[in-house]
């Protein structure tokens, strides 16, 4: 397998690599996370507590053939599990500005397209991992965003930010690319991004009329339009996209980058890097984050050097 390129910034990744010295250890780790009580056949649902950890699994009861990665975002991958675990760890430690070129260089991948596909899968995992809605006092707005400086495309992005009233600062945030500011798009976003009974603050002249039917929320009109907070987040997003991805982000893929942008902001609310890795791993495996938290801590936290959050 490709070795990790030497880099002074990858010391935590090298430490993590030592935890998984070979493919067998990596397969065993993922196997225990998915089936802590033993392999469960996805077809007949029979549990086999004594089955050994393997990448390809055949149910002794019904004969169904499945894979360690069946039902996860890694389904169908031919790459070693060890490489995926290291990539997940690296991406959980990386800033928003990380690119496929950097992943390609770090892991010695021969094909840029492979690195790009890996990152798109991990961005999808971030969306699955970060489903907790904003709550309490939530500011709501919509801003146009230019994903690529070299293209003429502009996209509308709905943004919800949870406010800490005592500090006036942003806590959790959620973003959604929409085709138009319409009632259906707005309320779909609210259902997934903002907890009912929250207080919605908005000065957006397009949004406020649509919120008249938001009976589950308390709506408080603001005099400031556009919102400095939401406008600032939109400009920061644009700066990151233009600086790193250099015009390569299209409206078609924008939502993945919005999900990553929000995940990395919200990850600051977690206690440490181990918790961020656990969250991202839970998104990759498609299950509850809590299901993997204890297992990851037992296998990783005790063996890795402590990292500053």
ZIGIHU-V536710 format. One record per pair of residues at least 6 apart in sequence whose C-alpha atoms are under 6 Angstrom apart, sorted by the first residue. I is the first residue (numbers start at 1). J is the second residue. Records with the same first field share a line. If there is no record, write none. Layout:
I: J / J
This chain:
2: 107 / 108
3: 107
4: 106 / 107
5: 106
20: 26
23: 82
26: 82
28: 53
31: 53
37: 49
38: 48 / 49
39: 47 / 48
40: 46 / 47
55: 67 / 68
56: 67
57: 65 / 66 / 67
58: 64 / 65
69: 75
72: 285 / 286
73: 284
89: 277
92: 277
97: 244
100: 115 / 116
104: 115
123: 256 / 260
125: 283 / 284
126: 280
127: 259
128: 283
129: 279 / 280 / 283
133: 193 / 194 / 195
134: 162 / 172 / 194
135: 194 / 195 / 198
136: 198 / 199
137: 162 / 163 / 199
138: 161 / 162 / 163 / 199 / 200
139: 160 / 161 / 200 / 201 / 202
140: 159 / 160 / 201 / 202
141: 158 / 159 / 204
142: 157 / 158
143: 156 / 157
144: 155 / 156
145: 154 / 155
146: 154
147: 249
148: 242 / 247 / 249
149: 242 / 247
150: 247
156: 177 / 178
157: 176 / 177
158: 175 / 176
159: 174 / 175
160: 173 / 174
161: 173
162: 170 / 171 / 172
163: 169 / 170 / 171
172: 266
173: 262
174: 262
177: 255
183: 210
196: 216 / 217
197: 216 / 217
198: 217
199: 217 / 218 / 219
200: 218 / 219 / 220
201: 220 / 221
202: 221 / 222
203: 221 / 222 / 223 / 224 / 225
204: 225
272: 309
273: 309
278: 293
279: 289
282: 289
